[in-house]
Amino acid sequence: MKNENTRRITVAAMLAAVCLILNLTDLGIISVPPAGIAIIHIPVVIGAILEGPAVGLFLGLIFGLSSMWAAMVKPMLLAPVFLDPFVALLPRLFIPVAAYFTYKLSRRLFLRVKGGDVLAAALGAAAGTLTNTVLVLFAIYVRHADSFASLLGMKPSETAGALAALGLANGSLEITAAVIITIAVYKAVSRAYPGRSLDNDG
């Protein structure tokens, strides 16, 4: 138990550091014109799947707080919107919940399927990413529709359509990136620690 707790603390600290680096530098966005693929949330997804919901929630908190800090110190068009904790912080706490429980349920469903655990990790990554995209955009619409439109030079009536288009364009790319990276990490951990259970309730 002591070794397990030490491992979880170590993994949480390492992934938190990765999350901070991605969020406070330009490394967290992969430029694929005309869209940008955000990978900042992926450490949260990986932490939840590998180490359980407690570690995932801690990483979600780090992600949300660092998003608010980035909005304060980095010149971004939508920085005023991401100073709101209901946009930058609260949705990020649901990422690990969606990722972990989708992974957990899928792992049970595909228990007898070859590669079922990897498929479960992929589905968990997709669920966590989709949760992040949908909840952040929804929060922007509910709380900052007018200011979002103003920042982008649109009419307020166009906000819903713009957010939906943004979600479809970026969301599909982000889900793809999250699934690929999560599968790679999951397989690497499985090979490195073949005797270790990856079905944590932490």
Disulfide bonds with the S-S distance in Angstrom:
none
